[in-house]
């Protein structure tokens, strides 16, 4: 029943963009709806409709959603990095990418870039954890460990916990995390809005290269 209520209310709040007469009344209720969605996100049966609602509404109402940014970031990362079905992980990845809309004004591009590079860094971290305990070609398969190795330089991750336990357990959990982070990277690269971000980065690179060539001449 609640899943249908969430879907119906999501459709109703979607009318804000197309029905000016309803905009004021519905906009006043939207913060409460966002809070309710996050409160319901810990119920397995409601995860999917909650994520769909967030994915549909955040891009259209980024300022209203901004106070929930940190809480939602932690929630969707826990879904991405947890034992959940692929469709839940995919939706969680979409919502995580959506969060750059709610970043402070003027920082949307930086937020998007940090998220993408953070996901890539987490993949590096997992590979470091897996191969860091190989000594002279021998796998330490029976010894427990907690990863204290230095992280990849100049790459900042997403704040996920390092691998713990035996090598076998770390390998399994590490592969799961790689799958989750690849899903997240795919969501970033398939997103429409970052095209402008990438174009600006390319233009800056091209400009700096041109200036270097001119200075050498």
One Martini backbone bead per residue (centre of mass of N, CA, C, O) as a GRO file, in nm:
protein
  217
    1UNK     BB    1   0.059   0.062  -0.023
    2UNK     BB    2   0.297   0.265   0.017
    3UNK     BB    3   0.411   0.245  -0.271
    4UNK     BB    4   0.161   0.382  -0.402
    5UNK     BB    5   0.174   0.645  -0.250
    6UNK     BB    6   0.453   0.731  -0.346
    7UNK     BB    7   0.390   0.730  -0.650
    8UNK     BB    8   0.157   0.934  -0.640
    9UNK     BB    9   0.310   1.171  -0.504
   10UNK     BB   10   0.525   1.196  -0.719
   11UNK     BB   11   0.330   1.279  -0.943
   12UNK     BB   12   0.219   1.526  -0.802
   13UNK     BB   13   0.495   1.679  -0.765
   14UNK     BB   14   0.546   1.683  -1.079
   15UNK     BB   15   0.334   1.929  -1.128
   16UNK     BB   16   0.498   2.184  -1.057
   17UNK     BB   17   0.627   2.235  -1.350
   18UNK     BB   18   0.318   2.247  -1.507
   19UNK     BB   19   0.151   2.381  -1.244
   20UNK     BB   20   0.126   2.688  -1.119
   21UNK     BB   21  -0.127   2.666  -0.923
   22UNK     BB   22   0.028   2.426  -0.748
   23UNK     BB   23   0.311   2.512  -0.658
   24UNK     BB   24   0.287   2.640  -0.375
   25UNK     BB   25   0.145   2.406  -0.222
   26UNK     BB   26   0.348   2.176  -0.297
   27UNK     BB   27   0.619   2.307  -0.210
   28UNK     BB   28   0.547   2.313   0.100
   29UNK     BB   29   0.541   1.977   0.109
   30UNK     BB   30   0.816   1.863   0.006
   31UNK     BB   31   1.003   1.842   0.257
   32UNK     BB   32   0.827   1.628   0.399
   33UNK     BB   33   0.851   1.413   0.179
   34UNK     BB   34   1.155   1.376   0.188
   35UNK     BB   35   1.170   1.288   0.483
   36UNK     BB   36   0.984   1.041   0.454
   37UNK     BB   37   1.156   0.886   0.253
   38UNK     BB   38   1.407   0.854   0.437
   39UNK     BB   39   1.251   0.707   0.670
   40UNK     BB   40   1.166   0.460   0.459
   41UNK     BB   41   1.449   0.342   0.344
   42UNK     BB   42   1.474   0.092   0.569
   43UNK     BB   43   1.257  -0.049   0.395
   44UNK     BB   44   1.273  -0.296   0.172
   45UNK     BB   45   0.987  -0.257   0.024
   46UNK     BB   46   1.064   0.078  -0.023
   47UNK     BB   47   1.325   0.135  -0.176
   48UNK     BB   48   1.239   0.164  -0.470
   49UNK     BB   49   1.024   0.395  -0.453
   50UNK     BB   50   1.214   0.594  -0.314
   51UNK     BB   51   1.433   0.611  -0.536
   52UNK     BB   52   1.247   0.698  -0.762
   53UNK     BB   53   1.151   0.960  -0.632
   54UNK     BB   54   1.428   1.093  -0.603
   55UNK     BB   55   1.509   1.076  -0.905
   56UNK     BB   56   1.265   1.260  -1.001
   57UNK     BB   57   1.291   1.522  -0.791
   58UNK     BB   58   1.576   1.643  -0.748
   59UNK     BB   59   1.634   1.792  -1.025
   60UNK     BB   60   1.370   1.990  -0.980
   61UNK     BB   61   1.452   2.022  -0.637
   62UNK     BB   62   1.743   2.106  -0.515
   63UNK     BB   63   1.694   2.322  -0.288
   64UNK     BB   64   1.493   2.161  -0.115
   65UNK     BB   65   1.698   1.907  -0.080
   66UNK     BB   66   1.973   2.005   0.047
   67UNK     BB   67   1.940   1.924   0.361
   68UNK     BB   68   1.963   1.597   0.254
   69UNK     BB   69   2.242   1.531   0.136
   70UNK     BB   70   2.409   1.370   0.349
   71UNK     BB   71   2.201   1.154   0.418
   72UNK     BB   72   2.167   1.042   0.126
   73UNK     BB   73   2.456   0.968   0.067
   74UNK     BB   74   2.479   0.750   0.289
   75UNK     BB   75   2.242   0.573   0.198
   76UNK     BB   76   2.329   0.502  -0.100
   77UNK     BB   77   2.606   0.385  -0.025
   78UNK     BB   78   2.494   0.148   0.145
   79UNK     BB   79   2.350   0.018  -0.100
   80UNK     BB   80   2.591  -0.014  -0.291
   81UNK     BB   81   2.771  -0.169  -0.045
   82UNK     BB   82   2.557  -0.386  -0.032
   83UNK     BB   83   2.318  -0.659  -0.009
   84UNK     BB   84   2.181  -0.598  -0.313
   85UNK     BB   85   2.013  -0.567  -0.573
   86UNK     BB   86   2.078  -0.441  -0.884
   87UNK     BB   87   1.835  -0.237  -0.895
   88UNK     BB   88   1.909  -0.088  -0.633
   89UNK     BB   89   2.193  -0.004  -0.710
   90UNK     BB   90   2.117   0.156  -0.960
   91UNK     BB   91   1.935   0.363  -0.819
   92UNK     BB   92   2.148   0.462  -0.618
   93UNK     BB   93   2.335   0.573  -0.835
   94UNK     BB   94   2.143   0.781  -0.952
   95UNK     BB   95   2.105   0.943  -0.691
   96UNK     BB   96   2.398   1.015  -0.641
   97UNK     BB   97   2.422   1.186  -0.898
   98UNK     BB   98   2.183   1.385  -0.836
   99UNK     BB   99   2.323   1.545  -0.593
  100UNK     BB  100   2.468   1.774  -0.758
  101UNK     BB  101   2.220   1.964  -0.774
  102UNK     BB  102   2.241   2.027  -0.439
  103UNK     BB  103   2.462   2.191  -0.451
  104UNK     BB  104   2.618   2.455  -0.426
  105UNK     BB  105   2.643   2.731  -0.576
  106UNK     BB  106   2.893   2.666  -0.824
  107UNK     BB  107   2.947   2.326  -0.743
  108UNK     BB  108   2.838   2.105  -0.934
  109UNK     BB  109   3.085   2.015  -1.099
  110UNK     BB  110   3.264   1.938  -0.856
  111UNK     BB  111   3.073   1.725  -0.739
  112UNK     BB  112   3.070   1.540  -0.984
  113UNK     BB  113   3.375   1.492  -1.003
  114UNK     BB  114   3.420   1.381  -0.714
  115UNK     BB  115   3.237   1.133  -0.745
  116UNK     BB  116   3.380   0.996  -0.980
  117UNK     BB  117   3.670   0.987  -0.855
  118UNK     BB  118   3.582   0.836  -0.599
  119UNK     BB  119   3.498   0.571  -0.738
  120UNK     BB  120   3.775   0.516  -0.865
  121UNK     BB  121   3.934   0.512  -0.598
  122UNK     BB  122   3.787   0.265  -0.471
  123UNK     BB  123   3.901   0.066  -0.676
  124UNK     BB  124   4.195   0.110  -0.601
  125UNK     BB  125   4.170   0.025  -0.305
  126UNK     BB  126   4.089  -0.266  -0.353
  127UNK     BB  127   4.343  -0.348  -0.510
  128UNK     BB  128   4.535  -0.283  -0.282
  129UNK     BB  129   4.412  -0.484  -0.077
  130UNK     BB  130   4.450  -0.743  -0.243
  131UNK     BB  131   4.770  -0.701  -0.332
  132UNK     BB  132   4.904  -0.608  -0.051
  133UNK     BB  133   4.905  -0.932   0.068
  134UNK     BB  134   5.127  -1.004  -0.133
  135UNK     BB  135   5.408  -1.229  -0.073
  136UNK     BB  136   5.612  -1.361  -0.288
  137UNK     BB  137   5.344  -1.515  -0.416
  138UNK     BB  138   5.187  -1.535  -0.140
  139UNK     BB  139   4.888  -1.621   0.007
  140UNK     BB  140   4.715  -1.485   0.296
  141UNK     BB  141   4.439  -1.676   0.356
  142UNK     BB  142   4.440  -1.712   0.697
  143UNK     BB  143   4.480  -1.414   0.764
  144UNK     BB  144   4.412  -1.152   0.939
  145UNK     BB  145   4.299  -0.813   0.844
  146UNK     BB  146   4.389  -0.460   0.832
  147UNK     BB  147   4.387  -0.183   0.643
  148UNK     BB  148   4.699   0.045   0.638
  149UNK     BB  149   4.751   0.136   0.373
  150UNK     BB  150   4.821   0.356   0.157
  151UNK     BB  151   4.675   0.560  -0.048
  152UNK     BB  152   4.604   0.694  -0.326
  153UNK     BB  153   4.732   0.939  -0.475
  154UNK     BB  154   4.529   1.218  -0.548
  155UNK     BB  155   4.284   1.035  -0.427
  156UNK     BB  156   3.942   1.061  -0.337
  157UNK     BB  157   3.709   0.907  -0.182
  158UNK     BB  158   3.386   0.804  -0.022
  159UNK     BB  159   3.437   0.668   0.277
  160UNK     BB  160   3.490   0.378   0.277
  161UNK     BB  161   3.559   0.092   0.406
  162UNK     BB  162   3.791  -0.119   0.465
  163UNK     BB  163   3.930  -0.411   0.458
  164UNK     BB  164   3.839  -0.721   0.630
  165UNK     BB  165   4.002  -1.002   0.720
  166UNK     BB  166   4.041  -1.230   0.515
  167UNK     BB  167   4.135  -1.274   0.201
  168UNK     BB  168   3.875  -1.410   0.101
  169UNK     BB  169   3.680  -1.196   0.214
  170UNK     BB  170   3.812  -0.952   0.072
  171UNK     BB  171   3.769  -1.051  -0.215
  172UNK     BB  172   3.463  -1.063  -0.220
  173UNK     BB  173   3.404  -0.771  -0.120
  174UNK     BB  174   3.577  -0.633  -0.338
  175UNK     BB  175   3.416  -0.725  -0.588
  176UNK     BB  176   3.153  -0.595  -0.499
  177UNK     BB  177   3.262  -0.304  -0.497
  178UNK     BB  178   3.346  -0.285  -0.788
  179UNK     BB  179   3.065  -0.324  -0.901
  180UNK     BB  180   2.942  -0.075  -0.764
  181UNK     BB  181   3.143   0.140  -0.884
  182UNK     BB  182   3.084   0.080  -1.180
  183UNK     BB  183   2.789   0.157  -1.165
  184UNK     BB  184   2.848   0.452  -1.086
  185UNK     BB  185   3.021   0.534  -1.327
  186UNK     BB  186   2.805   0.479  -1.540
  187UNK     BB  187   2.606   0.692  -1.433
  188UNK     BB  188   2.788   0.932  -1.482
  189UNK     BB  189   2.847   0.885  -1.797
  190UNK     BB  190   2.521   0.885  -1.868
  191UNK     BB  191   2.494   1.162  -1.799
  192UNK     BB  192   2.405   1.469  -1.928
  193UNK     BB  193   2.518   1.731  -1.777
  194UNK     BB  194   2.843   1.663  -1.786
  195UNK     BB  195   2.920   1.752  -2.072
  196UNK     BB  196   2.999   2.043  -2.001
  197UNK     BB  197   3.224   1.966  -1.809
  198UNK     BB  198   3.403   1.814  -2.015
  199UNK     BB  199   3.431   2.046  -2.217
  200UNK     BB  200   3.573   2.243  -2.026
  201UNK     BB  201   3.814   2.062  -1.967
  202UNK     BB  202   3.908   2.041  -2.261
  203UNK     BB  203   3.945   2.345  -2.309
  204UNK     BB  204   4.158   2.389  -2.089
  205UNK     BB  205   4.362   2.189  -2.203
  206UNK     BB  206   4.391   2.318  -2.483
  207UNK     BB  207   4.481   2.597  -2.383
  208UNK     BB  208   4.735   2.510  -2.225
  209UNK     BB  209   4.873   2.379  -2.469
  210UNK     BB  210   4.883   2.629  -2.649
  211UNK     BB  211   5.047   2.807  -2.452
  212UNK     BB  212   5.294   2.621  -2.448
  213UNK     BB  213   5.363   2.638  -2.748
  214UNK     BB  214   5.393   2.947  -2.763
  215UNK     BB  215   5.619   2.976  -2.547
  216UNK     BB  216   5.827   2.805  -2.710
  217UNK     BB  217   5.819   3.001  -2.964
   0.00000   0.00000   0.00000
